[in-house]
Structure formats: C-alpha cells, structure tokens
C-alpha cells in the first residue's frame, strides 16, 4: 500500500462527495449528507497516514486503493 498524507486523502474524499463539517485541532471531520458516518482525518503537515488507518478509511468510504 502506498503512503498518502492527510491533505492528499482529503482531496480524494472531496472528489467522492464528502464535505468538511468542522476542524478540531489537527483533525478534519468529514461527513456525507446521506450517511451518518463521520471520518476524523489527522492532518499533520506532510506526514503520511498510517497504513491501518488508511485501510480503514478506504473500507468505510468504499474508495479503492487505486483511486488514492
């Protein structure tokens, strides 16, 4: 699995219809109007997301690894 920063993953989420609800510290909270799921994406500069966290986000959102 390739590494992706929080900022880059946010761009992918926004392209798939997710919208920013709020920001609390360094965590950006995203949601969709038709779903109750909320995602808290950590944004720490260019630091990549951990692989397990990225896998979880991909599973929950239904985004394939090739789209990242």
C-alpha positions as a Markdown table, in Angstrom:
| # | Residue | x | y | z |
|---|---|---|---|---|
| 1 | Unk | 0.0 | 0.0 | 0.0 |
| 2 | Unk | 1.4 | 3.4 | -0.9 |
| 3 | Unk | 1.6 | 6.2 | 1.6 |
| 4 | Unk | -0.7 | 9.2 | 1.5 |
| 5 | Unk | -0.7 | 12.3 | 3.6 |
| 6 | Unk | -3.8 | 13.5 | 5.3 |
| 7 | Unk | -4.0 | 16.5 | 2.9 |
| 8 | Unk | -4.0 | 14.3 | -0.2 |
| 9 | Unk | -6.5 | 11.9 | 1.2 |
| 10 | Unk | -8.8 | 14.9 | 2.0 |
| 11 | Unk | -8.7 | 15.8 | -1.7 |
| 12 | Unk | -9.7 | 12.3 | -2.7 |
| 13 | Unk | -12.6 | 12.4 | -0.2 |
| 14 | Unk | -13.9 | 15.7 | -1.5 |
| 15 | Unk | -13.8 | 14.3 | -5.1 |
| 16 | Unk | -16.1 | 11.5 | -3.8 |
| 17 | Unk | -18.7 | 13.8 | -2.3 |
| 18 | Unk | -17.5 | 14.0 | 1.3 |
| 19 | Unk | -17.7 | 17.5 | 2.8 |
| 20 | Unk | -15.8 | 19.2 | 5.6 |
| 21 | Unk | -18.0 | 19.6 | 8.7 |
| 22 | Unk | -15.6 | 21.1 | 11.2 |
| 23 | Unk | -12.0 | 21.2 | 12.3 |
| 24 | Unk | -10.9 | 20.4 | 15.8 |
| 25 | Unk | -7.1 | 20.9 | 16.3 |
| 26 | Unk | -5.3 | 19.0 | 13.6 |
| 27 | Unk | -8.3 | 16.7 | 12.8 |
| 28 | Unk | -10.6 | 17.4 | 10.0 |
| 29 | Unk | -14.1 | 15.9 | 10.4 |
| 30 | Unk | -15.8 | 14.8 | 7.2 |
| 31 | Unk | -19.3 | 13.6 | 6.5 |
| 32 | Unk | -21.9 | 12.9 | 3.8 |
| 33 | Unk | -25.4 | 14.3 | 3.9 |
| 34 | Unk | -26.9 | 10.9 | 3.1 |
| 35 | Unk | -24.9 | 8.9 | 5.6 |
| 36 | Unk | -24.4 | 9.0 | 9.4 |
| 37 | Unk | -20.7 | 8.1 | 9.1 |
| 38 | Unk | -18.1 | 10.7 | 10.2 |
| 39 | Unk | -14.4 | 10.5 | 9.5 |
| 40 | Unk | -11.7 | 12.2 | 11.5 |
| 41 | Unk | -8.7 | 12.7 | 9.2 |
| 42 | Unk | -5.5 | 13.7 | 11.0 |
| 43 | Unk | -3.6 | 16.4 | 9.1 |
| 44 | Unk | 0.0 | 16.7 | 10.4 |
| 45 | Unk | 1.7 | 18.5 | 7.5 |
| 46 | Unk | 3.1 | 16.1 | 5.0 |
| 47 | Unk | 3.3 | 13.2 | 7.5 |
| 48 | Unk | 1.7 | 10.1 | 5.9 |
| 49 | Unk | -1.4 | 8.3 | 7.4 |
| 50 | Unk | -0.6 | 5.0 | 9.0 |
| 51 | Unk | -1.4 | 2.1 | 6.8 |
| 52 | Unk | -4.0 | 0.5 | 9.1 |
| 53 | Unk | -5.8 | 3.8 | 9.4 |
| 54 | Unk | -5.8 | 4.4 | 5.6 |
| 55 | Unk | -7.1 | 0.8 | 5.0 |
| 56 | Unk | -9.9 | 1.6 | 7.5 |
| 57 | Unk | -10.8 | 4.8 | 5.7 |
| 58 | Unk | -10.8 | 3.1 | 2.3 |
| 59 | Unk | -13.1 | 0.3 | 3.6 |
| 60 | Unk | -15.6 | 2.7 | 5.3 |
| 61 | Unk | -15.8 | 5.0 | 2.3 |
| 62 | Unk | -15.8 | 2.4 | -0.4 |
| 63 | Unk | -12.9 | 4.1 | -2.2 |
| 64 | Unk | -10.4 | 1.7 | -4.0 |
| 65 | Unk | -6.7 | 1.8 | -3.3 |
| 66 | Unk | -6.0 | 2.7 | -6.9 |
| 67 | Unk | -8.0 | 5.9 | -6.6 |
| 68 | Unk | -5.7 | 7.2 | -3.9 |
